[in-house]
Amino acid sequence: MAKKNQQLEWCVIRLGEDFNWWVEEISDDVHWDLDALGIVDPRQFGHIMELCEPLRDYGFDPEIIDRAFFAFAIEKELKERRVRLVRVKESFLEGEDSTLFALPDILDEKGPYADFLDQITKARVMMLNDLIEFEQLLTIDEVEEAIRERQNADFFEGRAVHFFAEITSILEYVPDGYELDEEDARTKTKTEDEEIADLPEFEVTEDETLEEDETMKWDDEEETEEEEDEEEQAEGDDEDEEEEDAFEDKPRRRRRDDEF
């Protein structure tokens, strides 16, 4: 989907000491503030996609991802852990081994990236309420407040909040004192089609024959008895025909005796 900012064509990023990538130069420096502007690398984005997968059962629409992020690909490597990226029109939803960098669309505070955060927050709360027995249902406000407190603590300690940390703080959120088995969450999303696909396949060949057992002998005996009955009936018919022939021959022989 085309973005409204056509001047965003390239950017130069550097790898920080925290092993996150940060934007150092950008083609559109008018609309973008380079102060602590992070960008999500392919490895991080793959992790985000994996965490989003269970949320589909709770109303999350993955189609929003392509609207919420600008896609960038590596053009060339520079010195001192720097890389130049170029803007590409590719989907993050195509292929599992994506090499795209993702820059959140934060040009509008109420834009698609904000909608993305709202969706994953709402879906995460629904999933937690479904998988954990709380004394009282967890609310979106409680989650947002807890995450905001953590971000403020990082800010006061002089640490910039990277977009990857912002997103995963929602996707991995669990209230204090509780635990969630993420494997159970992924298992719960298994569809009926996948369950059917897991069933073993049985191959039957045309030449395959069944071994005889005691239950099959009755049919064989019945067929044998029917054949014997048919043979006896055929023999009886032959005897009847011979008797009839003999009966017909006797009168003719008596007439010959009379003639003499």
NORRA-V872572 format. One record per residue. N is the residue number from 1. RES is the residue in three letters. PSI is psi in degrees with one decimal (999 if undefined). NEAR is the number of other C-alpha atoms within 12 Angstrom. Layout:
# NORRA-V872572
<<N,RES,PSI,NEAR> <N,RES,PSI,NEAR>>
This chain:
# NORRA-V872572
<<1,MET,132.0,19> <2,ALA,137.2,18> <3,LYS,155.2,23> <4,LYS,-21.8,16> <5,ASN,99.5,20> <6,GLN,-10.7,15> <7,GLN,-9.1,18> <8,LEU,98.5,29> <9,GLU,-31.7,25> <10,TRP,166.7,29> <11,CYS,155.9,38> <12,VAL,128.8,37> <13,ILE,156.4,39> <14,ARG,150.3,29> <15,LEU,119.1,24> <16,GLY,173.1,20> <17,GLU,-21.1,10> <18,ASP,6.6,15> <19,PHE,22.1,18> <20,ASN,153.4,29> <21,TRP,135.3,34> <22,TRP,141.2,37> <23,VAL,126.0,37> <24,GLU,-37.5,28> <25,GLU,152.5,28> <26,ILE,148.2,30> <27,SER,-28.5,24> <28,ASP,83.9,21> <29,ASP,2.8,20> <30,VAL,-44.9,13> <31,HIS,-11.3,17> <32,TRP,128.6,25> <33,ASP,119.7,18> <34,LEU,0.2,20> <35,ASP,106.7,15> <36,ALA,44.0,23> <37,LEU,107.4,31> <38,GLY,165.8,37> <39,ILE,141.1,45> <40,VAL,125.5,38> <41,ASP,168.0,37> <42,PRO,-39.8,27> <43,ARG,-45.4,22> <44,GLN,-40.3,28> <45,PHE,-34.6,33> <46,GLY,-38.0,26> <47,HIS,-39.7,22> <48,ILE,-43.8,33> <49,MET,-39.0,35> <50,GLU,-39.7,23> <51,LEU,-26.9,30> <52,CYS,-23.4,39> <53,GLU,-47.5,30> <54,PRO,-20.8,33> <55,LEU,-11.2,35> <56,ARG,-29.7,28> <57,ASP,-7.5,24> <58,TYR,26.3,26> <59,GLY,-1.1,22> <60,PHE,132.4,29> <61,ASP,109.3,26> <62,PRO,-16.2,30> <63,GLU,-22.1,22> <64,ILE,-18.4,30> <65,ILE,-44.6,33> <66,ASP,-22.8,29> <67,ARG,-25.2,30> <68,ALA,-14.9,33> <69,PHE,143.6,39> <70,PHE,136.5,40> <71,ALA,133.7,38> <72,PHE,147.6,35> <73,ALA,155.5,32> <74,ILE,128.1,25> <75,GLU,-46.6,21> <76,LYS,156.4,16> <77,GLU,141.2,17> <78,LEU,-179.2,15> <79,LYS,162.3,12> <80,GLU,51.2,11> <81,ARG,43.5,19> <82,ARG,150.2,23> <83,VAL,140.3,29> <84,ARG,127.7,29> <85,LEU,150.3,36> <86,VAL,148.7,29> <87,ARG,135.9,31> <88,VAL,153.2,28> <89,LYS,73.0,23> <90,GLU,156.9,24> <91,SER,139.8,28> <92,PHE,-14.4,34> <93,LEU,-6.2,26> <94,GLU,114.9,17> <95,GLY,146.1,13> <96,GLU,-27.2,17> <97,ASP,59.1,15> <98,SER,144.2,24> <99,THR,22.3,26> <100,LEU,142.1,34> <101,PHE,147.4,41> <102,ALA,119.0,46> <103,LEU,114.7,43> <104,PRO,141.1,38> <105,ASP,93.1,33> <106,ILE,16.6,29> <107,LEU,-30.6,23> <108,ASP,124.7,16> <109,GLU,-23.2,14> <110,LYS,26.3,14> <111,GLY,-162.6,20> <112,PRO,-32.2,26> <113,TYR,-39.2,28> <114,ALA,-38.7,25> <115,ASP,-38.3,26> <116,PHE,-46.4,32> <117,LEU,-39.8,37> <118,ASP,-41.9,27> <119,GLN,-46.7,30> <120,ILE,-30.9,42> <121,THR,-48.2,37> <122,LYS,-45.2,32> <123,ALA,-38.1,34> <124,ARG,-40.9,42> <125,VAL,-42.4,33> <126,MET,-40.4,27> <127,MET,-42.5,39> <128,LEU,-42.3,36> <129,ASN,-27.1,24> <130,ASP,-35.4,20> <131,LEU,-17.6,26> <132,ILE,136.4,24> <133,GLU,92.8,15> <134,PHE,154.2,18> <135,GLU,-37.4,8> <136,GLN,144.8,10> <137,LEU,137.8,19> <138,LEU,144.5,30> <139,THR,159.9,21> <140,ILE,-39.2,26> <141,ASP,-39.3,15> <142,GLU,-41.4,21> <143,VAL,-47.5,30> <144,GLU,-38.4,28> <145,GLU,-42.1,19> <146,ALA,-41.7,21> <147,ILE,-39.2,28> <148,ARG,-37.4,18> <149,GLU,-40.0,15> <150,ARG,-40.8,22> <151,GLN,-38.9,24> <152,ASN,-35.7,17> <153,ALA,-41.2,15> <154,ASP,-39.0,17> <155,PHE,-43.0,15> <156,PHE,-24.2,12> <157,GLU,4.8,11> <158,GLY,17.8,11> <159,ARG,126.6,16> <160,ALA,142.3,24> <161,VAL,112.0,30> <162,HIS,152.4,30> <163,PHE,-35.3,33> <164,PHE,-42.6,35> <165,ALA,-37.8,28> <166,GLU,-42.6,31> <167,ILE,-46.3,34> <168,THR,-23.5,28> <169,SER,-26.2,29> <170,ILE,-48.8,37> <171,LEU,-21.1,39> <172,GLU,11.6,32> <173,TYR,132.5,34> <174,VAL,131.5,29> <175,PRO,149.7,27> <176,ASP,136.7,13> <177,GLY,-1.9,9> <178,TYR,159.5,16> <179,GLU,149.2,18> <180,LEU,125.8,23> <181,ASP,106.5,16> <182,GLU,-27.2,25> <183,GLU,-36.6,16> <184,ASP,-37.3,17> <185,ALA,-40.6,30> <186,ARG,-35.8,21> <187,THR,-34.1,18> <188,LYS,-21.7,22> <189,THR,1.3,22> <190,LYS,129.1,20> <191,THR,165.7,15> <192,GLU,-35.1,12> <193,ASP,-39.2,10> <194,GLU,-36.6,12> <195,GLU,-40.0,13> <196,ILE,-38.5,11> <197,ALA,-24.6,11> <198,ASP,-13.1,11> <199,LEU,143.9,10> <200,PRO,148.2,8> <201,GLU,138.0,8> <202,PHE,126.9,6> <203,GLU,130.7,8> <204,VAL,122.0,9> <205,THR,158.1,8> <206,GLU,-31.2,7> <207,ASP,-2.0,7> <208,GLU,131.1,8> <209,THR,155.0,8> <210,LEU,142.2,10> <211,GLU,141.7,9> <212,GLU,146.6,11> <213,ASP,-176.3,10> <214,GLU,-29.1,10> <215,THR,-17.1,10> <216,MET,-14.3,13> <217,LYS,-30.5,13> <218,TRP,-41.7,13> <219,ASP,-41.3,14> <220,ASP,-41.9,15> <221,GLU,-40.1,14> <222,GLU,-41.4,13> <223,GLU,-37.0,14> <224,THR,-43.6,14> <225,GLU,-40.6,14> <226,GLU,-39.6,14> <227,GLU,-40.0,14> <228,GLU,-41.2,14> <229,ASP,-41.5,14> <230,GLU,-39.0,14> <231,GLU,-43.2,14> <232,GLU,-40.9,14> <233,GLN,-38.3,14> <234,ALA,-40.8,14> <235,GLU,-40.1,14> <236,GLY,-39.7,14> <237,ASP,-38.6,14> <238,ASP,-40.9,14> <239,GLU,-40.0,14> <240,ASP,-41.3,14> <241,GLU,-37.6,14> <242,GLU,-40.6,14> <243,GLU,-39.9,14> <244,GLU,-40.8,13> <245,ASP,-40.8,14> <246,ALA,-37.7,14> <247,PHE,-37.1,14> <248,GLU,-29.8,13> <249,ASP,-31.7,14> <250,LYS,-48.2,14> <251,PRO,-37.6,13> <252,ARG,-35.5,14> <253,ARG,-34.4,14> <254,ARG,-35.4,13> <255,ARG,-34.0,11> <256,ARG,-36.6,11> <257,ASP,-36.9,10> <258,ASP,-34.8,9> <259,GLU,-32.3,8> <260,PHE,999,7>>
